[in-house]
């Protein structure tokens, strides 16, 4: 799990550097996304969703969703700072190499987490 995402991010970073785009900008749920997304692909003759330049995720319609995602992310960071996780009848020590399974289940919201 971790290796796949590490390699994906490394490739993305490499592509940005080779195209002169610089480092990956820091992400925030509350800041607009500078670059839009305009895919040229179709699925069953229906275009993929587009995103205009400076798209803002934090809108009145998305307020609860963004707040949930922000809390989910901050909760995980708190677990990391404490070096362990205790809930759902589990105790996970993040120094144990097998803890990476918990990390994958947490971020994928997998049923194996519970």
N, C-alpha and C positions, 0 to 999 in steps of 0.2 A: 504494500500500500504506500508506504512512505517513499520508497525508492522510485516508484512510478511518478509521483507528484514532484519529487525532487528533480528527476530527469526532465519532466515537462517544463518546469520553471526554468531550469538551466538552459534548455533549448530556446525558450521564449526570450530570456535575457540575452543569449548569444545573438539571436535574430535582431533584437533591438540594437545591440551594439554594432553589428555589421551594417545596419541600415542607417547609422548615425542618429538614432533616437535617444541615446543615452540610457541612464539607469531607469529602472522601473519606478514610476511615481508611487508615493505612499497612497494607500487607499483609505477613504473615510466614507462611511455610510451617509454622512451629512454634507459632503462636498460634491459639486457637480462633476460628472465624468466628461472630461474635456473633449475626447475624440469620439465621434459618432460611429455607428456600425451600420453599414449598408451592404448586406450580403447580396450577391448576384445569383444565388441559388434558389431553386424552387423545390418544394416537396408536394407531389401530387397536384402540380400546377397552382400551388398556393405559395406565395412568397414567405420567406422567413420574416420574423419580426425585425423591425429596424429601430435604431436608437439615434436620435439627432445629436449634434454636437452640444456639449454642455448640458447633458441630460441630468436632471436632479432626481435622485431616488427618494429623497426625503420630502415627500409632498403630503398634503392633507389626507389623500386617499391611502397612502402607504405608511402613514405614521405608525400604526400598531405593528406592522410587519417589520419595519426598520428598527423599531424599538426592541422587538423580540430578537432579531438577529444580532443587534448590538449587545444585548444582555447575554445571549448565548455565547458570543465570542468572549466577552469580558469574564463570564463565569469560568470558561476554560482556562483563560490566562490566570485566574485566581487559583485554580487547581494546580497549575504548573508552578506557581510561586510557592505553594505549600508543599510541593514535591509528592503529593499523593491525592487520591480521590476516594471518598467514602460516601456511597449512596447505593440504592437498589440492592442492598445486601452484599456489596462488593467493597473490597479495599484494594486499590491499585497503587503500587509504588512506581513512580515514573523513572526510577533508577533501574528497574527491571527491564531487560530487553523485550520481554513479552508485552510490555505496556503499550507498544506500538499498535497492537490489535485493538486495545481500548480506544486509542486516539482515532483510528480509522472508523470504528463503530460510532464514536461520538460525532464525528464530522459528517458521516453519512446518515446519521440518525437511524442506525441499523437496529433491528429488534434484538440482536445479540448483546447490545449494550445493557439491556434490562435483564 
